[in-house]
Amino acid sequence: MPGEHPVEAREQGEVSVGIPARSEIRPGQRVRIVEKQNQRGGAVTEGIVARILTRSATHPHGIKVMLEDGRVGRVKSVVTNDD
């Protein structure tokens, strides 16, 4: 997608470029996630955050959230008005 950076491997558990930190995600916010069953293909699902499930501030594969419709996945990007 335009404006997104490729996921890169980092040392010492640093977050990859373009993956939002927990502090950037709020319930009620529109995000794009990858569900567990879609990890290999990378199919992205868009929805509204109901709950943040990851307790740590960052995660190399994205913060895990539950969407309002019950789907669970890791946040790959936050949807902005520009998207």
C-alpha positions as a printed Julia matrix, in Angstrom:
83×3 Matrix{Float64}:
   0.0     0.0    0.0
   1.26    3.5   -0.72
   2.96    5.21   2.19
   3.59    2.02   4.14
   7.05    0.75   4.87
   8.02   -2.89   4.43
   8.3    -4.98   7.57
  11.95   -5.41   8.52
  13.65   -7.72  10.99
  15.22   -5.75  13.83
  17.62   -6.58  16.63
  16.71   -6.82  20.33
  12.94   -6.94  19.76
  12.6    -3.5   18.2
   9.39   -2.85  16.33
   9.51   -2.89  12.54
   9.01    0.33  10.63
   5.33    1.0    9.97
   3.93   -1.26  12.72
   2.04    0.91  15.25
   2.95    0.72  18.95
   0.28    0.07  21.61
   0.26    3.79  22.51
  -0.9     4.6   18.96
  -3.96    2.31  19.13
  -7.22    3.14  20.93
 -10.59    1.38  21.24
 -12.99    2.87  18.69
 -10.21    3.49  16.19
 -10.29    2.06  12.63
  -7.3    -0.22  11.93
  -6.07   -2.83   9.45
  -5.22   -6.23  10.94
  -3.91   -9.58   9.76
  -5.76  -12.5   11.32
  -3.86  -15.64  12.39
  -5.22  -17.75   9.52
  -4.13  -15.06   7.02
  -0.56  -14.57   8.26
   1.1   -16.44   5.4
  -0.89  -14.71   2.67
  -0.98  -11.37   4.47
  -4.68  -10.7    3.76
  -5.65   -7.51   5.59
  -8.99   -6.95   7.36
 -10.24   -3.48   8.3
 -12.36   -2.82  11.38
 -12.94   -0.89  14.6
 -10.91   -1.79  17.73
 -13.03   -3.11  20.61
 -10.18   -4.29  22.88
  -6.39   -4.24  22.9
  -5.17   -7.73  23.81
  -1.36   -7.29  23.81
  -0.1    -6.0   27.16
   3.4    -4.99  26.05
   4.1    -1.57  24.52
   5.33   -3.1   21.25
   5.37   -6.4   19.39
   7.46   -7.16  16.28
   4.43   -8.56  14.4
   1.93   -5.94  15.6
  -0.27   -5.33  18.63
  -3.04   -7.94  18.94
  -6.56   -6.51  19.07
 -10.16   -7.68  18.98
 -12.4    -5.84  16.55
 -16.01   -4.91  17.32
 -17.2    -7.84  15.17
 -15.13  -10.31  17.26
 -12.27  -10.92  14.82
  -8.79  -11.0   16.36
  -5.53  -10.07  14.66
  -2.35   -8.02  14.75
  -2.5    -4.35  13.77
  -0.49   -3.57  10.65
  -1.69    0.01  10.25
  -4.02    2.62  11.69
  -6.5     4.04   9.19
  -6.32    7.81   8.92
  -8.52   10.28   7.05
  -5.82   10.31   4.34
  -6.25    6.55   3.65
